[in-house]
Every structure is written in structure tokens, then in C-alpha cells.
Amino acid sequence: MTTKPSIQIRNLSVRYGVFTAVDNVSIDFREGEFFALLGPSGCGKSTLLRTIAGFEAPFSGKMLLDDVDLIDVPARKRPINMMFQSYALFPHMSVEENVRYGLEVSGVAKREITSRVDDILSATHLTNFAKRRPNQLSGGQRQRVALARALVMRPRVLLLDEPLGALDKKLRGTMQLELKRLQHEMGITFIVVTHDQEEALVMADRIALMRAGKIEQIGTAAELYEWPANKFVADFIGTTNFLPASANGGQLEVPFLGKIGSRNDVNGSITYSLRPERIHVSMERSPLHENGFVGVVEEVAYHGQDINLHVRLARDLDLVVAKVPASSNLTDKISINTSVWLGWNDADARVLSA
């Protein structure tokens, strides 16, 4: 994947009256990458996508493609295609006719239409369904038809707004990998909007996490998970424990627990973030960990491969969640009201602004 920008957005804002939906956003989408706009409902991610498509007019800012500002270019003239969650297939047309439609309207030669349609039906595993109508297809098959119809136009950029939202959980997992495969094979820049963190982590090369119209952090899945920029990012990506603390250089103090080590040179009120899988659970304190506290198990939650233990370290602190493999020999020893030791090293935790 190249680092050459595909679309460059600079200081883009979208307003509806006094409400700012997208607030001074700047992003470079790279050529040939799978990029996810992630965030809670109402954060501005779909508005940003629709602005890139040309369906919304920005209040200010630029959107450059090959150094040409697309802001005043109509949607139909942009080398960008958009796939909607509803798929918007023509019910009276077959799969093949749905996929051909855009090429025919654009005046592409018949021989080239046939070649391109055959190629994309093969790539999306739809050749055997070419003569069927949408109501004769499963949800996953309809999703692939909508994708084929968009890709056959050979856009520079494909925009996908919650493309898997209408599918059940198991099929959604299959289609995540299918989308990633197609994007990799076709080399087209994909920009997908989702509120599902797992979906973004699985599919995207990079992620922009949004809140209230602004971007909180841009990075790979690993960067957002391992090095969150703030408490919001840490809380939204995965599961984590938050402990209030005060910092003085490399020394932290958590109310009711006491001193905890840190490798951060910070001062003042902070939030101490610790992922459940970073916590070592044992029946006795481990000498291998820099930090160790005893607590009482109040809840045990079985998750298949793992068991989540909800542990009370102090009466006035929130429960700490620690993850134990279901195959661990500890599972036979631990139940509600069992006392356990939780241990971790300073490098396992993150110090975030309060």
C-alpha cells in the first residue's frame, strides 16, 4: 500500500444552522487503503462521508484529489462511488442488470460492459446468481450485488456507509473478511463508516475515531488500542479498567489502594487505564509483577475462550475486570467471594489525562 494521498481533507466543517456536524476536520486518505470512520451515533462520521461523496455542502474547508479541490464538483462528476446500507437495488432487475445499469447510463461500449460485468460478478462470487432478482437472494448476496454495482464503475474511492449493518452477527463477520479481500484485490481506496469497533479493527488499515464532529485520534487498530490519546479513545476501543489517580513524576497514587508505579513523567490528576488481558490473576502475589493487589471476586462471566472476573479491590472503587483463559487451572479454584491477587507491570498500563 502506498502512502500517496488519495483524498486530502483540510479544515472541513459542515454546519446545519447553529449546529456543527463536522468541526474543522483534516485527514489524508491514502491511495489503496481501507480507512474506517468510527464513532458513536451522531458524531459526524456519516455527514463527513456524504460530504466526500458530494451529497452535503461544507461550510468551509477543502477536499483535494490530485491537487484539485472537489468542493464545487457535483457528486456525479467525482471519481467516487458510494454504497448505502439499504443497498438500493432495483427489485425488477436481475443481479446482472443491476450491475450493468451504471455502465449503460454512462455510455460505456457494450463489449466493455459485458467484460467488466463478468469480471466483477466473478470477483464477488455472484456468477451463479446473475439471473436472479434481489428478492431471491440472501442478505449477504444482496450486499455483494450492491458492492459489485459500485466497483464495476472503477471509482478511485469507494464510500461505504454502515455496509454490514443489516446483516446478522455471523454473516457480518464473514462479510468483513470478504470486503477486505475485495479491497485488497482491486486496490481501490475504501472509506467505511461504522459504529462497530470490532468491524473497524478487523477491516481497516487505519481508523479515525470521531466524537462530536471532531477527530479524537487517527492510527492503526493497534495504535488506538495500545496507545489511546485520551480516556474516550481507551473506553471506545476495546474494554479497559479506569482508576482515578494523582501523579507526581513517575509515582502514582490511587485512592484506597496506595502507590502504583508508572513510566510516565506526569503530574496532577490523571486516569490510570489497564486492559483486562494485561492483568495476571493468581491465588498468591506474584514476584514477577511490579504491582499487586488482593481483591474479592464479585462476578464471574463466561465468554467461551475466556472468563471475565469482576474483582473488588476497594469498597469505594469500581470493580476491576481481569481476563482469565477458560482453559486455565485457576477456573476450578475461583468463584464468587474468592480472594485473588491481581498483578501487572508498569508497562502494561496507560496514564491518560483525567
N, C-alpha and C positions, 0 to 999 in steps of 0.2 A: 504494500500500500504506500502510495506517495504521500509526501507532506505538503504537496502543492494545494493551495486553497481552491475549493470548488465554488463556494459562495462565501463572501466576506460581508458580515453584517456589522455596521458601525453605528453605535449610539442610537439604536432604533427604539422609538416609543410609539405606542398605539393608545389612543385615548377615546373614550366614549363619554362626551360631556366632561364632567369633572373627574370621572373615574379613569385611572391609568391602568390599562390591562397589561401592557408591556412597558417596562420602565428602563429606558437608556441601556438596552442590551447590546453587547458586542460579542460576536462569535465568528470564528473561522471554521467552516465545514470543509474537511479535506477531500480531495478527489479520491473516489473509490472507497470511502469509509462508511461504516454503519454507525450512525450517530443517533443517540436517543435523547429526546427532551423528556425529562422525568420530573414528576412533582405531584402534589395533591390537587384535587379538583379546584378549579378557579385560580390556579397560579399563573395562567397566561400562556401555557405551552401550546394549546390548540390555536389561540389567537396568533401567536408567533408563526406557527406553521401555515395558517391561512394567509398571513401577510407575505410569507415567502412565495406562496402559490399565486398571489395577486388578487385574492378574494377580499382582502382588507387593505384599506389605505392607511399608511402610518402617519402619525402626527409630525414626526421628524426622524432624521437618520438616513443612512444609505444602505443599499444592498447591491454589492458588486459581484459581477460574474465576468471574468476576463477583463477586468477594469471598466466594464460598462455598468452604469447604475440602472438597476431593473425597476426602480420605484415607479417610474412613469410608463413602464412597458406593460401592456394588457396581459392578463393571465394566459390568453390563448396563444400569445406570441413568445412566451417564455419557454426555454428548453427544460421545462419542469412539468412533471405529471403528479397527480395526487390520487391516492386511493383512500376511499372513505370506509368507515366502519360498517355502513349499511350495504356496501358493495355496489349498489345501484345498477344491477344487471337488468337488461331488457328481458322481461319474462316471456315474450312471444318469440324471442330469437334463440337459436341453438347456441351451444358453447362456442362453436367456430364462428358463427355470425356475430356474437358479442365481441369476440376478439378482433374480427376483421373490421368492425364498424369504424373505428377511429382512423384506420388507414384509408378506407374508402372515402370518408368525408374529406381527408387531407389530399385526395387525388393521387395517391401512390399507384403506380402501374400494377395491373392485375397479376402479372407474373411474380413481381416482387412481393405483393401481398400474400400470395399463396406460399411462397418460400418462407417469409417471415412468420406467418401464422403456423405453418408446420413446425418450424424450429421452436417457437415458444410453447406450443402445445406439448412438444416432446420434453422440453426442459422442465415444464411444470407438471409432467406426468398426467396430461389430460387427453392424449391422443385417442384413447379408447372411449372417451366421453364426448367427442367432438359434436355428435349429432343430438345429444341430449339437451333438454331445456333446463333452466335453473331449478325449477321445482322438482326435477328428477335427480337432484344432486344432494349430497350431504353438506353440512356447514363448511367442512374443510375443503371440499371440492369447489364450492361457490367462492370461497376465499381465494383459491388458486386461479379461478377464472378471472376474478377482478384483478388479481396480480398480473396475469398473462396479458389482459387487455391494456394495462398500464405499461408493462415492459415492452410490448410489441412496438410501441411508439418510439422506443430507444431514446428516452429522455436523458439529459445529463444528470438530473437529480430526480429521485422518486420520493414523494412525501407520503407518509402513511399515518393516518390519524386513528389511534386505537385499533389497529387492523385485526387483532385477535380477540377483541372484547366480547364478541358474540359467540365465541366457542367455549365448550366446556373445558375444565382444567386439564384433562388428559390430552385432548386434541390440541389444546393451546401449546402444551409442551412439545408435541410433535411438530407443529407448525412454526414454532420458534426456530428450530433447527433447520426446517425447510426454507424459511425466509433467509436465514444466514447463508445456507448453501447457494441459493439463487443469487443473492447479492454478491457473493464471492465469485461465482462463475461469470456473472455478467459484468462485474467491475463498475457498476453504477453506484453513485452516492445515494445511500438510503438515509432519510431522516425520519425517524419514527417518534410519535408522541405516545406516551404510556404513563399510567399512574402506578403500574405494577413494577416494583423494584426488581423482583426476580426476573421478569421479562427483559428489563434493561440490562441486568447483569449478564444474562445468558447471551443476548444477541449483539450488544453494542461494542464497538471498538472504543468509543468514548461516550461519556454521558455528561449532560448539563442538568444539574438539579436546580429547579426553579422554586421560588416562593414569592408570592405577592408581586408578580411581574418582574422580579429581579432574578439574576443567576447567583446562586449561593456558591457553587463550585463546579468546575469543569475538569474532567480527568477520566482515566480508565476506571473500570469497575474496582480493580484492586486499590487504586489511589483513593477513591472515595471511601472504600470500606476500611482500609488500613490507616489512612491519614485524613480523616474528615476535617474540613476547615472550621467547623463550629458544631455546637450541640445539635442544631437542626439536622445537619447532614448525617451525623453519627446516629441520630434517632431514626431517620428516614431509611437509611441503608442498613438493612440487617437488624439484629437485636443487640442491644447493649445495656449495661448497667450504668447508672449515673449516681455518683456520690458527691454531695456538696463538700467542698474543701477550701481551706485557705492555704496560700502558698507563700513561702519565704525562701527565695533562691531555689535550691534543689530539695527543700524539705516541705512536705505537705502534711497537713493535719486535718483529719476527717472527724467531725463531731461524733462523740460517743465511741469512736474506735481508737483515736490517737494518731500517732505519726505513721506516715507512709512515705517510702522513698520515691524519688522522681528523678528523671534525667532531663528535666526542663528547668531553665533558669527564668522562672516567672515569679511574680509577687501579686498578692491580693486575693480576692475571691475568685475561685475557679470551679469548674466541674470536672470531676475525675471519671473517665469513661473506660469501661472494662468489658470486653466481649465475653459471653458465657463460655465459649470454647477455649479461651485463654486461661480459665481458672482450673487449677488442679484440685480435685476432691480426694480427700484421704481420711482415714479414721484417726490418724495421728499427724501432728505437724511434720511437714517435710523439710529437711535441712537444705533441699535443693532450690528453695524459693525464698526470695528476699522479703516477701510479705506473707504473713499468715495470720488468719483469724478463725476462731472457733464460732460456730453458729448452730442453730437448730433447724432441721428441715420441717417446713410447714406445708409444702405441697410437692407432689411427685407427678410429673406429666410425661406420659409415654408418647414418643413421636416416631416409633418404628426403629430406626437405626440408633436413635439417641433417646436419653431420658433427661428431661429438664428438672433440676432440683431447685426449688424456691426456698432460699435459706434466710433466716432472720439472724443478722449479725448483731443488731442492737435494737432495742424496743422502738426507738424513735426514728429509725432508718427504714427506707423501703426495702422490700425483700430483694435479695441478690439472686439472680438466676445463674446457675452453673450447669454446664452440659457434660453428661457422662455417657460414653458409648453403652448401648444396651447389652453388648457382649462382655462388659467389664464384670469382674468378680465382685465389685462393690455393690452391684444391684441387689444381691441377695442379703446384703448387710444393712441396706439403707431403707428406711420407711419414714413415715411422718413421726416427728418428735425425736428422730435420731440426731445425735450430736455429730457434726463433721467438721473437718478442717478445710478451709479454702485457702489455697496458696497461689501466688503468681509473682512474676518478676517485674521490676520497674519498666522494662522494655515492652511488656505486654499491655500496658495501659496507655491512655492518651490524656493529656491535660488540655482542656478546652476552656474557652472564655465562658464565664458564668452567664 
